[in-house]
Amino acid sequence: MEEPIISVIIPTYNEEENIGPFLNDLSEVIDNEFELILVDGDSTDRTVQTARETGIEQLKIFEQDFRKGLGSAIKKGLSEASGEIVVQIDADFSHPTEKIQCLVERISEGYEVAIGSRYVEEGERKDPLHRRLPPLIGSYLYRYMIGSTVKDVTSGFKAYNREAVEFLLEQDLPDGFHFQAAAVMRLMDRKTVEVPIEFGPRRAGKPKYGFRDLVDNVLLLLRLFVRRVS
């Protein structure tokens, strides 16, 4: 049986210090034929130039005219991906690249969505405590207010089969960080599995998640709750 082609979406904004080693690492850990799709949100540093300097043949770079948001970058990546299996991953080394093949294997086994999860058994977070609390609380609320069967609703490390990708492209999903939770909620009825990962601190640079993103996630949660009880 022929191995499926893997598309890996990497949204970036000011990741100059990480992007070179990260792309090289990706190209070494993926066993299948693959393409890397970098979608940059108007970085003010040398993220794009450094990515090009890696010389990786399978790398495609798309630059957005202004910083539209994380969700916008992922949606652009989904629209450009040609692989049978599509992976999204952050470029700061917080997600373990060696787990990509685990996600890919779950999709090959018949799952439509595979989520790298910090909150299932054997999953773990090793980033600073103040970065852990908002997603942990958010995931708890999504489970008990919305009835989510997924524990790590805000995970940015996922794999999709082609049908799930096409479904997401048809949805009206937000452009900000709350894309993550909104996408999971839309995919609730599809065959989904969570794969435990060790989520680590970013290797270099500054986190991009801010107060506005927290507000967006809270508002999304409230809208979904009202819709559920009405």
C-alpha positions as CSV (number, residue, x, y, z in Angstrom):
1,M,0.0,0.0,0.0
2,E,1.4,3.4,-1.0
3,E,2.2,5.7,1.9
4,P,0.0,8.9,2.1
5,I,1.5,12.3,1.3
6,I,1.8,14.5,4.5
7,S,1.2,18.3,4.4
8,V,2.5,20.1,7.5
9,I,1.2,23.6,8.2
10,I,3.4,25.9,10.2
11,P,1.9,29.3,11.1
12,T,4.6,31.8,12.1
13,Y,5.0,35.3,13.4
14,N,8.5,36.5,14.5
15,E,10.1,33.1,14.9
16,E,13.5,33.9,13.4
17,E,15.4,32.1,16.2
18,N,13.4,28.9,15.9
19,I,12.4,28.5,12.3
20,G,15.6,27.2,10.8
21,P,16.3,24.4,13.3
22,F,12.6,23.7,13.4
23,L,12.2,23.1,9.7
24,N,15.3,21.0,9.5
25,D,14.0,18.9,12.4
26,L,10.6,18.4,10.6
27,S,12.3,17.3,7.4
28,E,14.2,14.6,9.4
29,V,11.4,13.1,11.5
30,I,8.7,12.7,8.8
31,D,8.9,9.2,7.2
32,N,6.4,9.8,4.4
33,E,6.6,12.0,1.3
34,F,5.8,15.4,2.6
35,E,5.4,19.1,2.0
36,L,6.0,21.9,4.5
37,I,3.6,24.9,4.3
38,L,4.8,27.9,6.2
39,V,2.2,30.8,6.5
40,D,3.8,33.9,7.9
41,G,1.8,36.7,9.4
42,D,3.9,39.7,8.3
43,S,6.8,39.0,10.6
44,T,9.0,42.0,11.4
45,D,12.2,39.9,11.8
46,R,13.9,37.5,9.4
47,T,11.5,34.5,9.8
48,V,10.8,34.2,6.1
49,Q,14.3,34.8,5.0
50,T,15.7,32.3,7.5
51,A,13.1,29.7,6.3
52,R,14.2,30.2,2.7
53,E,17.8,29.8,3.6
54,T,17.2,26.3,4.8
55,G,17.0,25.2,1.2
56,I,14.4,22.6,1.9
57,E,12.9,21.6,-1.4
58,Q,9.5,20.6,0.0
59,L,9.0,24.0,1.7
60,K,6.3,26.4,0.4
61,I,6.0,29.8,1.9
62,F,2.9,32.1,1.9
63,E,3.1,35.6,3.3
64,Q,0.0,37.4,4.4
65,D,-0.2,41.1,3.8
66,F,-0.8,41.9,7.5
67,R,-1.1,40.0,10.8
68,K,-4.6,38.5,10.2
69,G,-4.3,36.0,13.1
70,L,-3.4,32.4,13.8
71,G,-6.7,31.0,12.6
72,S,-6.3,32.9,9.3
73,A,-2.8,31.4,8.8
74,I,-4.1,27.8,9.5
75,K,-7.0,28.3,7.1
76,K,-4.6,29.5,4.4
77,G,-2.4,26.4,5.0
78,L,-5.4,24.1,4.8
79,S,-6.4,25.6,1.5
80,E,-2.9,25.2,0.1
81,A,-2.3,21.7,1.4
82,S,-2.3,18.9,-1.2
83,G,-1.6,15.9,1.2
84,E,-4.0,13.1,2.1
85,I,-3.1,13.8,5.7
86,V,-2.6,17.4,7.0
87,V,-0.8,18.3,10.2
88,Q,-0.7,21.6,12.0
89,I,2.1,22.4,14.4
90,D,3.6,25.5,16.1
91,A,7.2,26.5,15.2
92,D,8.5,27.2,18.7
93,F,9.4,23.6,19.6
94,S,6.6,23.4,22.2
95,H,5.1,20.5,20.3
96,P,7.2,17.4,20.0
97,T,8.0,16.9,16.3
98,E,8.7,13.2,16.9
99,K,5.0,12.7,17.7
100,I,4.0,13.7,14.1
101,Q,4.3,10.1,13.0
102,C,2.0,9.0,15.8
103,L,-0.7,11.4,14.7
104,V,-0.2,10.3,11.1
105,E,-0.5,6.7,12.1
106,R,-3.8,7.3,13.9
107,I,-5.2,8.9,10.7
108,S,-4.0,6.0,8.6
109,E,-5.8,3.7,11.0
110,G,-9.1,5.4,10.2
111,Y,-9.5,8.3,12.5
112,E,-10.5,11.6,10.9
113,V,-8.9,13.9,13.5
114,A,-5.9,13.1,15.7
115,I,-5.1,15.7,18.5
116,G,-1.8,16.0,20.3
117,S,-3.2,16.3,23.8
118,R,-1.7,17.7,27.0
119,Y,-4.6,16.5,29.2
120,V,-5.1,12.8,28.5
121,E,-3.3,10.1,30.5
122,E,0.5,10.3,29.9
123,G,0.1,13.8,28.5
124,E,2.1,16.6,30.2
125,R,2.8,20.3,30.2
126,K,6.3,21.6,31.1
127,D,5.9,25.2,30.1
128,P,5.6,28.0,32.9
129,L,2.7,27.7,35.3
130,H,1.2,31.1,34.2
131,R,1.0,29.8,30.6
132,R,-0.7,26.5,31.7
133,L,-3.7,27.9,33.6
134,P,-5.9,29.6,30.9
135,P,-5.9,26.5,28.5
136,L,-6.4,24.1,31.4
137,I,-9.4,26.1,32.7
138,G,-10.7,26.6,29.2
139,S,-10.5,22.8,28.4
140,Y,-12.4,22.1,31.7
141,L,-15.1,24.6,30.8
142,Y,-15.5,23.2,27.3
143,R,-16.0,19.8,28.7
144,Y,-18.5,20.6,31.4
145,M,-20.3,23.6,29.9
146,I,-20.4,22.5,26.2
147,G,-20.1,18.7,26.6
148,S,-16.9,18.4,24.6
149,T,-15.6,14.8,24.4
150,V,-12.1,16.2,23.6
151,K,-10.0,17.1,26.6
152,D,-7.5,19.3,24.9
153,V,-9.8,21.6,23.0
154,T,-7.2,24.4,22.5
155,S,-4.4,22.2,21.2
156,G,-2.5,23.6,18.2
157,F,-1.0,20.2,17.3
158,K,-3.4,18.2,15.1
159,A,-3.7,15.9,12.1
160,Y,-6.7,15.7,9.8
161,N,-7.7,13.4,6.9
162,R,-8.6,14.9,3.6
163,E,-12.4,14.8,4.3
164,A,-11.9,16.7,7.6
165,V,-9.8,19.3,5.8
166,E,-12.4,19.9,3.2
167,F,-15.1,20.1,5.9
168,L,-13.2,22.8,7.8
169,L,-12.7,24.8,4.6
170,E,-16.4,25.0,4.2
171,Q,-17.0,26.4,7.8
172,D,-17.1,30.0,8.9
173,L,-14.2,29.8,11.5
174,P,-12.5,32.6,13.3
175,D,-9.2,34.1,12.3
176,G,-7.7,34.4,15.9
177,F,-6.3,31.9,18.4
178,H,-9.9,30.8,19.1
179,F,-9.8,29.0,15.8
180,Q,-8.4,26.0,17.7
181,A,-11.4,25.5,19.9
182,A,-14.0,26.5,17.2
183,A,-12.5,23.9,14.8
184,V,-12.6,21.1,17.4
185,M,-16.3,22.0,18.2
186,R,-17.2,21.7,14.5
187,L,-15.4,18.3,14.3
188,M,-17.1,16.9,17.4
189,D,-19.1,14.3,15.4
190,R,-16.2,13.0,13.5
191,K,-14.0,10.1,14.6
192,T,-11.4,11.7,16.8
193,V,-8.5,10.4,18.9
194,E,-6.3,12.2,21.4
195,V,-2.6,11.3,21.4
196,P,-0.6,12.1,24.6
197,I,2.2,14.6,24.2
198,E,4.7,16.4,26.4
199,F,4.1,20.1,25.8
200,G,7.3,22.0,26.5
201,P,8.4,25.7,26.8
202,R,9.1,27.5,23.6
203,R,12.8,27.3,22.8
204,A,13.3,31.0,21.9
205,G,11.2,34.2,21.3
206,K,8.1,35.5,22.9
207,P,4.7,33.8,23.3
208,K,2.0,35.3,20.9
209,Y,-1.1,34.5,23.0
210,G,-2.3,37.7,24.7
211,F,-5.2,39.1,26.6
212,R,-7.3,39.8,23.5
213,D,-7.0,36.1,22.5
214,L,-8.1,35.1,26.0
215,V,-11.2,37.3,25.6
216,D,-11.9,35.8,22.2
217,N,-11.9,32.3,23.6
218,V,-14.1,33.3,26.5
219,L,-16.7,34.9,24.2
220,L,-16.6,31.8,21.9
221,L,-17.2,29.6,25.0
222,L,-20.2,31.8,26.1
223,R,-21.7,31.8,22.6
224,L,-21.5,28.0,22.4
225,F,-23.0,27.6,25.8
226,V,-25.9,29.9,25.1
227,R,-26.5,28.0,21.8
228,R,-26.5,24.7,23.7
229,V,-29.0,25.7,26.4
230,S,-31.4,27.8,24.2
